[in-house]
Amino acid sequence: MQGIAAILLAVFLLSFSDGLVKLIGARFGLGQLVLLRSLVAVGLLGGAMLVFARAEVSMFRHSGWVWARSLCLAAMWLCYYAALPSMSFALAAACYYTTPVWMALMSRLMLGTVISRRRWGAIFLTMAGVILVVDPDPESLSPVLLLPLAAAGFYALSGIITWRKCQQETPGVMALNLNLCLCILSGLGMIGLGILRPEGATGFVMAVWPVLEPADWLLVACLGGLLAIISVAVAMAYRLAPTPVVGMFDTAYLAFAALWGGVLFGAVPAYHEVAGMAVIAAGVVLASGGRVPRRSPHSMVPVLPGGMHRGV
């Protein structure tokens, strides 16, 4: 029950944080927002590790793979946030929840993992739910839909790297490394935009450093604090409950995304969006069900998780 409470808190805060990013995006640049938020999270996570877990602050055993994992997650964050200004919150969340499909296919192609009938059924169910949400009318389809789909692919790749190469790393170290990577990439992105200065470059994605009001700095500090809390809550969930259980309750993100879409933007999901999100949730629950296989820290056969936790 404590693990379930932890993951519900994590996805509740994560959906709220993502909703805030969509709400305030026009006042920031993408790189600027990611940089400032991650700097706050680095300060909070680093300080907490120094105070409470000094043993974790050490050299990474597989630093190259930890950085590779962080690069994939950073690409995931940037793709997902770049999509938010151009589509509804519920649609972006539904496209992102194709992650189980990506993870299953990548595991099959890269690791030779055998996918059971249950998981193939979950894959097709998830894809059917996404098609329901997207409601693919040729006139309404947009290339922007590729961004949350790409985010799901990057997350799946990070999951495979974590399973195969980063099992000996602590959640705190990996969360801190992720935020350091986000700081570096967002900083380099802003430098590149500043040097190239694309003609007519405006908007959330292309803006370099809009002038911020005091309220904006307060919002950034809140987002950084939320990210630090989310990281800890997700780590607690995986320590206190089995992965399949955590995965089932992770689908609450879809419901919370619809909730914040209504509260923050007055957007009421259409019937097909509600039906599609329900089908996606059913697919993730199906993928998470069944017996939990026992594994050793050195096992080479991955268990495909149902949850998608962008905070860790």
N, C-alpha and C positions, 0 to 999 in steps of 0.2 A: 504493500500500500504506500510506503514511503517513496519507492521508486516511481510508482504511477503518479503520485502527487508531484514529484520532482519534474517529470517529463511534461506533465500538464502545465506546470508553472513555466517551464522553458518555452513551450510552443505558444503559450498565451502571450508572454513577453516578446517573443520573436515576431509574432504576427503584428503586435502593436508597434514594435520598432520598425518593421518593414512598412507598415501603414504610415508612420510618421515620415519616413524617408520619401514616400510617394507624395505626402501632403506638403512637405517643405522643400521639395526638390527644386522648385523654381527660384528659391532664394540662395541656392548653393551651386557649386560645380560638383560633378561626380567625384573627381579626384580629391577636391578640397574636403568634401564631406567624409569620404572614406579615410583620408589621412588624419583629420582631426579626431574622428570617432575612435580610430584604432590607437592613436596616441594616448587618449584617455584610458582605453582598455589596457594598453601595455603598462601604463603607470599603476593602475589598480591591480592587475594580475601580478606584475613584477613585485610590487610592494607586499602583496599577500604571500607570495612564495618566499620572499626573504624573511618575513616574520614567522610564518606558520610551517613552511616546508623547505628549509634551507637545503636539505639533501637533494631536492629536485633541481636546484640551480647549478647545473653541471654541464659539461660538454656532451653533446648528443652522441650516442653510440653509432648511429647511422645518419649523420648530419645531412648527407646528400639526399637521402630518401625523405627525411623530415622536411627539407626545403622543397623537394618535388611535390610532396603532399600539400604543403602550404601554397605553392604556386597554383595547383589545381583548384584549391578552395578559393584562393584569391580571384582567379578567373571566373569561378562560379558566382561569387559575390558581385563582381563588376558586371557580368552579363545580366544577372537578375535585376540589379538596381537600374541598369541602363534601360531595361524594358519597362519598368514601372510607370514612367510618365506617359507612355503611349498606349497602355491597355488597362483594363480593369484589374483590380487587385485579385479578384477571384479567378480570372482567366490566367494571370501570371502564375498563381499558386497551382492551378490545375496542370498547366504545362510543365511546371517544375516537378510535379509528382509523377512524371514519367521515369524518375530515377530508378525504381526497381527494374524497369525494362532494360535500361542502359546497363545496369549493374549485372543483370543476368546474362545479357548478350556478351558483354565484355569478359565476364568470368568464363563463359563458354569458349570464346575465341582465344583469350589470352592465357587462361589457366587450364583449359580442358575440363572444367567443372561439369559434371552431369546434372542436368536440370530435370527435376521430377515433373510428372504430369500436373501435380498441384501448382507448381510454380509457372509452368507454361500457361495453365488456365488463368493464374493471377496476372500474367503478362498481358494476355489478350483482353482480360476484363479491364485492366488499367487503361490500355489503349482505347478501348471502347468508351470509357468514361471521359477521356481527354477529347475524343472526337465529339461526344455529346456536348461538352462544355464549349469547345471551339465553334461548333456549328458551322462546318466549313462551307460557307457560301463563297464562290470564287470572287465576288465583288468585295467581300469583307476581309478576305485573307490578306495578311500583311507580312512582309519579311521580318518585321519586329518579333513575330511569333518564334522565330528561330533563336532569339536570345534566351528566353527561359528554358527552351529545349536544350540549348548548348550548356546552360547552367547545370541542368540535370546530368548531362554527359560528363562534365568536369567533376561533379560531385561523385559520380559512380567511379571514375578513374581514381579519385582520391581515396575512396573506400577500399579499392583493390590494393593500392600502395600501402595504406594503413595496415591492412590485414597481413600482407606478405612481408613488409619490411619495417614496420614501426611498432610491433607488438610490445617491444621492451621499453618504449617511451611512455612517460607518464602523461595523463591528460593535461596537466598544468603546463608542462614544457611544450607540448604541441600547440596548445591554445596561445601561449605567448609567442611561439615562433610564427604562427599564422598571422597574428596582428602585426608583428615586425615585418613580415612579408607584405602585408597590405600597405603598411606605411611606405615601404621602399617602392613598390609598384605604383602607388598613387602619386608619390613624389616624382618619380621618373616620368609618369604620364603628363603631369602638369608642366614639368620642364620641357618635354617634347612639344606640348601645345604652345607653350610660351615662345619657343624658338621658331617653330614652323608658322605660327599665327595664321591658321587657315582663314581665308577670306570669308567674312560673314559667319564666322564660327560663334554661335550663340546657343543658349539652352543648357539644360542640365548636364548633358554628356560632354559638350565641347567647351564649356566655360572654364577658365583657368582659376581665377581667384576673385569672385565677386566680393564687394565690401559687405561685411557682416555687422549687424546691429547687436547690441548687448543681449537681446533675447535669443538671437541665433547662437551665440556662444553658449548660452545656458542649455539650449536644445542639444547642441553637440555633446556637452558634458553628460546630459541625461542619456543620450544614445550610447555613449561609451560605457557608462555605468550599467545600462541594460545589457550590453554585450558581455561585460564581465560576469554579471549574474547568470546570464543564459549559459555561458561556458561552464560555470560551476554546477548549475542545475542539471545539465545534460550529463556531465561526468558523474554526478551523484546518482542519476537515474540508472546508468549502466553498471554502477557498482552495486545497486540495491535490488535490481530486478533483471530477469533474463531478457536478452535482446528481442525475442519475439514479442514479449509483453510490451516492452518499450515501443517497438515498432507499431503495434496496434494502436496505442494511445497517441502516438505521434501524428496520426491522421487527424487529430483534433485541430491541427493547423488550418485545414481546409475550412472547418466551421468557424474558427476564429477569424480567418481572413474574410469570410463573408460577413461576420459580425462587424469587424472594423471598417469594412467597405461601406456598410450602412451607417455606422456612427460617424465616421470621419468624412465620408463623401456623399452620403445620402443615396448610395447605389444599392438598389434592391436586386438581388440575383434573379435572373429569369428562370422559368421552370426547367428549361433544358440545362442550365448551369447547375441548379440544385441537384437534378437527377444525375448529371455527369459527376459531380463531386461525390455523391453517394456511391456511385459505381466504382470510382477510383478508390475510395476508402475501403470498399468491399474487396477490391483487388489486393490492396496492401495487407488487409487482415488475412486474406487467404494465403498470401505469400509468407506471412509471419506465423501461420498456424502450424500445427504438427509438433512432433517430438523435438526437443532441443538436443542436437547431437553433442556429445562430450568431445572436448578437444584439448590437446595440450598446447602450451605456448609455441611449440615448434611445428604444429600441424600445417600441412601444405594444402589442405582442402578447405576452402572458405565456406562459411555459412552466410548465405545471402540475407542481409538484414532488410526489414521492412521499413525502417525509419530513415528519415533524411534530416540530419541535425547539422545546420549550417553554423552553429555557434562554437563547435569544438574543432 
